[in-house]
Amino acid sequence: MLASLISGLASGEIVAAVRRARTAAIVYALAALAALCGLGFLVGAAYVWVAGRYGPIGACIGFGIGFLVIAGLLLLIHQLSAGARTRRRARRRNADMKAIGIAAALAVLPTLLKGKGGLGTLLGPVIALVAYAIYRENVKPDADDPDAGEAK
């Protein structure tokens, strides 16, 4: 009885949230369309003003060059910020994977401790990882290895 009441409440909340999101999306889309129309009229008014001062050919050339410069700047800024976005995504992905690994390890820990092997089941891989880390730290880099000078 209580579970059906809670699920009904949750599903009602979800339907209401979807309805609110859909309404907000429609309002924002209409506002964006009105803003684009207003921007178009402002560009048109600027064109008429510039055409009155410098003539229609000069206005067309000026507006064409101006919009091409804006497009180039937008692409340049996007390319320059792509590296930072990639690094940020990689950091977030690493943090998420670490959190998932820790959560999985903590979830499985009680089962492993109660099992047949007990603590030995856990200590075996941990000791192997520690030994491998010590080995990697103490091995001299190979002279033929092109990655030998890079920090890992």
VMD Tcl script that draws the C-alpha trace (Angstrom):
set ca {
  {0.00 0.00 0.00}
  {2.73 2.45 1.01}
  {4.92 1.52 -1.99}
  {2.09 2.18 -4.46}
  {1.40 5.53 -2.77}
  {5.08 6.53 -3.01}
  {5.38 5.38 -6.64}
  {2.19 7.28 -7.55}
  {3.60 10.40 -5.90}
  {6.91 9.99 -7.68}
  {5.32 9.38 -11.08}
  {3.03 12.38 -10.57}
  {6.07 14.49 -9.75}
  {7.85 13.24 -12.84}
  {4.89 14.05 -15.09}
  {4.64 17.53 -13.56}
  {8.38 18.10 -13.98}
  {8.23 17.00 -17.63}
  {5.27 19.30 -18.22}
  {7.11 22.25 -16.63}
  {10.24 21.52 -18.67}
  {8.23 21.32 -21.91}
  {6.49 24.63 -21.16}
  {9.80 26.30 -20.31}
  {11.37 24.96 -23.53}
  {8.51 26.37 -25.62}
  {8.71 29.77 -23.91}
  {12.50 29.92 -24.35}
  {12.22 28.89 -28.01}
  {9.65 31.63 -28.69}
  {11.80 34.18 -26.84}
  {14.85 33.14 -28.87}
  {12.87 33.45 -32.11}
  {11.69 36.96 -31.13}
  {15.27 37.92 -30.18}
  {16.57 36.68 -33.55}
  {13.89 38.69 -35.37}
  {14.84 41.78 -33.36}
  {18.51 41.21 -34.12}
  {17.69 40.83 -37.81}
  {15.83 44.14 -37.85}
  {18.73 45.84 -36.05}
  {21.17 44.49 -38.63}
  {18.82 45.66 -41.39}
  {18.58 49.13 -39.84}
  {22.37 49.30 -39.55}
  {22.67 48.26 -43.19}
  {20.22 50.96 -44.30}
  {22.12 53.57 -42.29}
  {25.54 52.46 -43.64}
  {24.16 52.24 -47.18}
  {22.92 55.82 -46.88}
  {26.40 56.99 -45.86}
  {28.68 54.84 -48.03}
  {26.42 53.46 -50.74}
  {24.90 50.02 -51.15}
  {28.03 48.33 -52.53}
  {30.24 49.64 -49.72}
  {27.65 48.59 -47.14}
  {27.42 45.06 -48.61}
  {31.19 44.66 -48.67}
  {31.55 46.04 -45.14}
  {28.80 43.83 -43.70}
  {30.14 40.78 -45.55}
  {33.66 41.32 -44.23}
  {32.34 42.04 -40.73}
  {30.32 38.82 -40.58}
  {33.24 36.80 -41.98}
  {35.52 38.26 -39.28}
  {32.96 37.38 -36.60}
  {32.71 33.81 -37.94}
  {36.51 33.47 -37.99}
  {36.82 34.76 -34.43}
  {34.16 32.34 -33.21}
  {35.95 29.39 -34.85}
  {39.33 30.52 -33.49}
  {38.00 30.85 -29.94}
  {36.34 27.43 -30.23}
  {39.58 25.81 -31.38}
  {41.63 27.50 -28.65}
  {39.25 26.36 -25.92}
  {38.94 22.78 -27.26}
  {42.08 21.64 -25.42}
  {40.83 22.95 -22.09}
  {37.46 21.28 -22.62}
  {39.15 17.97 -23.41}
  {41.32 18.13 -20.29}
  {38.31 19.05 -18.14}
  {36.30 16.10 -19.54}
  {39.22 13.73 -18.93}
  {39.59 14.92 -15.31}
  {35.86 14.50 -14.73}
  {35.89 11.04 -16.34}
  {38.86 9.97 -14.18}
  {37.16 11.23 -11.03}
  {33.95 9.41 -11.97}
  {35.81 6.17 -12.67}
  {37.68 6.44 -9.38}
  {34.40 7.00 -7.51}
  {32.79 4.03 -9.28}
  {35.78 1.83 -8.46}
  {35.76 2.83 -4.81}
  {32.00 2.28 -4.57}
  {32.30 -1.15 -6.22}
  {35.16 -2.13 -3.93}
  {33.25 -1.03 -0.85}
  {30.15 -2.90 -2.03}
  {32.06 -6.14 -2.59}
  {34.28 -5.90 0.51}
  {31.85 -7.51 3.00}
  {31.24 -10.43 0.65}
  {34.96 -11.00 0.13}
  {35.70 -10.85 3.85}
  {32.97 -13.43 4.62}
  {34.02 -15.72 1.78}
  {36.24 -18.78 1.86}
  {39.52 -16.95 1.20}
  {38.71 -14.06 3.50}
  {41.41 -11.45 3.88}
  {43.82 -13.42 1.66}
  {41.53 -12.84 -1.32}
  {41.95 -9.12 -0.86}
  {45.62 -9.00 0.06}
  {46.86 -11.02 -2.93}
  {46.01 -8.46 -5.65}
  {46.96 -5.54 -3.40}
  {50.41 -7.02 -2.74}
  {50.84 -7.68 -6.47}
  {49.97 -4.07 -7.32}
  {52.37 -2.71 -4.69}
  {55.15 -5.00 -5.96}
  {54.54 -3.89 -9.56}
  {54.60 -0.21 -8.52}
  {57.90 -0.74 -6.70}
  {59.31 -2.57 -9.73}
  {58.26 0.23 -12.12}
  {59.79 2.85 -9.86}
  {63.14 1.08 -9.62}
  {63.57 0.02 -13.27}
  {65.98 2.25 -15.19}
  {64.54 3.74 -18.40}
  {65.59 2.03 -21.63}
  {67.89 4.14 -23.85}
  {66.05 3.00 -27.01}
  {62.63 3.88 -25.58}
  {61.38 7.17 -27.10}
  {59.04 7.67 -24.13}
  {61.83 7.25 -21.58}
  {62.26 10.98 -20.99}
  {58.56 11.67 -20.57}
  {56.99 11.85 -17.13}
  {54.10 9.47 -16.71}
}
mol new
graphics top color blue
foreach p $ca { graphics top sphere $p radius 0.5 }
foreach p [lrange $ca 0 end-1] q [lrange $ca 1 end] { graphics top cylinder $p $q radius 0.2 }
display resetview
